[in-house]
Amino acid sequence: MSWASKDNPGIYVFAPSPESYPWSMRAPSPTPRAHYVCRCGQTNAAVGEDAVKALISEYLTHMKATHPDLPEVPGGQAKRAA
C-alpha cells in the first residue's frame, strides 16, 4: 500500500469493494482508510467510510484555498500532485 509522505505529497485512499473482501489476498482490511500530506506540510488521516469521505472533502477544500496555482479538473481533483 502506498502512503503519502513529505517526499511524495498527495492523497491516498484504500477502499475495497464489499464483494472483494475477504477473497482478495491483497486487501489488508475491509475498512476504508485515507491519508494525505500536502506540500505545505499539513497532514491528516481517517479510518472508516464516513471519515474517509470527510477527509477527501477536507483535502479538496484545503487544496483549493491554499494552492490556487493548481488547476482544477472535473470532480475537483488536481491534475498535479499537491
N, C-alpha and C positions, 0 to 999 in steps of 0.2 A: 504494500500500500504506500502511496506517495503522499507526503505531507508537505505543506508549505513551510518554508524556512526563510531566514533573513537573506540567504543567497538565492532563494527561489520563491519570491513573493507570489501570492495569489490565493485562490480559494480552492479547497479540495473537499469533495463530498463523496461519501460512501453510503449508498442507499440501495441495498439489494432488493430485488423484487420478491414478494412473498412466495412466488412459485419457485424461485431458485434456491431458497433456503429450506432445509438443510442439505439439499442434494448437491449444491455447488461446493466443491472442495476448497475453492479459493475464498469463499465468504467466511470471514472470521466471526461474524455475528449477524443476527437478523436485525439488529438495531442500527438505524441511520446515524451517521456521525459526520461532522464537518469541522473544518479548522481553516482559519485564514491568517495570513501575515501580509500586512500592507507595506509598501515600500517606505512609508513614513514611520514604520515601527509598530503601529497598532496591531494587536493580535486578539483573537477570540476563538473559542471552540464551543461546540454544542454536541449533545448526545440526545437522541430521541427525535421523532418525526417533527413535532411542533417546534422544538428548539432549533432544529436544523433549518426549517423554513424561516424562522425569525432571524437566524444568523445570516442566511442568504440575503434577506431584505436589508439587514443592518449593513452588510458588506457593500451592497449596491448603493445604498444611500450614502455611506461613508465615501465611496469612490467618487460619486457624483459631486459631493460637496468639497472634498479635499483635493481631488485630482481632476479638475475640469479639462485638463490638457489631453486626457484620454478620450478618444472618440467613442460614442455610444453606437451600438448596433441594435437591431430589433430584439426586444426582450430585456434591454437594459444591461447587457453584458459588454464588458470592454473587449475590444479586439486584441489589445496587447496585455501582457502580464502587468500586474499592478506595480 
